[in-house]
């Protein structure tokens, strides 16, 4: 299918007669309609977090449980055997360096 000069002239006249810019009232109403249709960024973020929350919860629950168990067991193991403040001066004290690193039989 080929175009002759008459068809091309007719199409060019049609394009020339059309306004390149939309009517101001129509354009403005279209812009405001588009703005009203857009979702605010806060709602988009909240929608994304709602999708992400279950995945994070399934991964965070075991970590939280491990922290609680570790904290309880660590606190139980760190509790001192004696509550006597003068225990640090006794020769059989668990606070002595030799009690921590050396054997019991090498004390003098």
C-alpha positions as CSV (number, residue, x, y, z in Angstrom):
1,X,0.0,0.0,0.0
2,X,1.6,3.3,-1.1
3,X,0.6,6.8,-0.3
4,X,0.3,9.4,-3.0
5,X,0.8,13.1,-2.5
6,X,-2.9,13.8,-2.0
7,X,-3.2,11.4,0.9
8,X,-0.1,12.8,2.5
9,X,-1.3,16.4,2.0
10,X,-4.7,15.5,3.5
11,X,-3.0,13.9,6.6
12,X,-0.7,16.9,7.1
13,X,-3.6,19.3,6.9
14,X,-5.5,17.3,9.5
15,X,-2.5,17.4,11.8
16,X,-2.0,21.1,11.3
17,X,-5.6,21.9,12.0
18,X,-5.6,19.9,15.2
19,X,-4.4,21.7,18.3
20,X,-1.2,20.2,19.7
21,X,-2.1,21.3,23.2
22,X,-5.2,19.9,25.0
23,X,-7.9,22.3,26.2
24,X,-6.8,23.9,29.5
25,X,-9.9,22.9,31.4
26,X,-9.7,19.3,30.1
27,X,-6.0,19.1,30.8
28,X,-6.4,20.5,34.4
29,X,-9.3,18.1,35.2
30,X,-7.3,15.2,33.9
31,X,-4.3,16.1,36.0
32,X,-6.4,16.4,39.2
33,X,-8.2,13.2,38.5
34,X,-4.8,11.4,38.2
35,X,-3.6,13.0,41.4
36,X,-6.7,11.9,43.3
37,X,-6.3,8.4,42.0
38,X,-2.7,8.0,43.2
39,X,-2.2,6.3,46.6
40,X,-0.2,8.4,49.2
41,X,3.4,7.1,49.8
42,X,2.5,6.3,53.5
43,X,-0.2,3.9,52.4
44,X,2.2,2.3,49.8
45,X,4.8,1.8,52.5
46,X,2.2,0.3,55.0
47,X,1.0,-2.1,52.3
48,X,4.5,-3.3,51.7
49,X,5.1,-3.7,55.4
50,X,1.9,-5.7,55.7
51,X,3.3,-8.1,53.1
52,X,6.7,-8.3,54.8
53,X,5.5,-8.7,58.4
54,X,4.6,-12.5,58.3
55,X,8.0,-13.4,56.8
56,X,9.9,-11.3,59.4
57,X,7.8,-12.8,62.2
58,X,8.6,-16.4,61.2
59,X,12.3,-15.5,61.2
60,X,12.3,-13.4,64.3
61,X,10.4,-15.8,66.6
62,X,13.2,-18.4,66.8
63,X,15.8,-15.7,67.3
64,X,13.8,-14.1,70.1
65,X,13.3,-17.5,71.7
66,X,17.0,-18.2,71.5
67,X,17.7,-14.9,73.1
68,X,15.3,-15.5,76.0
69,X,16.7,-19.0,76.6
70,X,20.2,-17.8,76.4
71,X,19.6,-14.9,78.7
72,X,17.9,-17.1,81.3
73,X,20.6,-19.8,81.2
74,X,23.4,-17.2,81.2
75,X,21.9,-15.5,84.2
76,X,21.6,-18.8,86.0
77,X,25.2,-19.8,85.3
78,X,26.5,-16.3,86.2
79,X,24.9,-16.4,89.6
80,X,27.7,-16.5,92.3
81,X,27.8,-19.5,94.5
82,X,28.5,-17.4,97.6
83,X,26.9,-14.1,98.6
84,X,29.5,-13.3,101.2
85,X,31.3,-10.1,100.4
86,X,34.4,-11.2,102.2
87,X,34.7,-14.4,100.2
88,X,37.2,-12.7,97.9
89,X,39.8,-12.8,100.7
90,X,39.5,-16.5,101.6
91,X,42.2,-19.0,100.3
92,X,39.5,-21.3,99.0
93,X,37.6,-18.5,97.2
94,X,36.3,-19.2,93.7
95,X,37.5,-15.6,92.8
96,X,41.2,-16.5,92.9
97,X,43.0,-16.7,89.7
98,X,44.5,-20.1,90.6
99,X,40.9,-21.4,91.1
100,X,40.1,-20.3,87.6
101,X,43.2,-21.4,85.8
102,X,45.3,-23.6,88.0
103,X,44.8,-26.9,89.8
104,X,43.7,-27.1,93.5
105,X,46.8,-29.0,94.6
106,X,49.4,-26.4,93.6
107,X,48.4,-23.8,96.2
108,X,51.0,-22.9,98.9
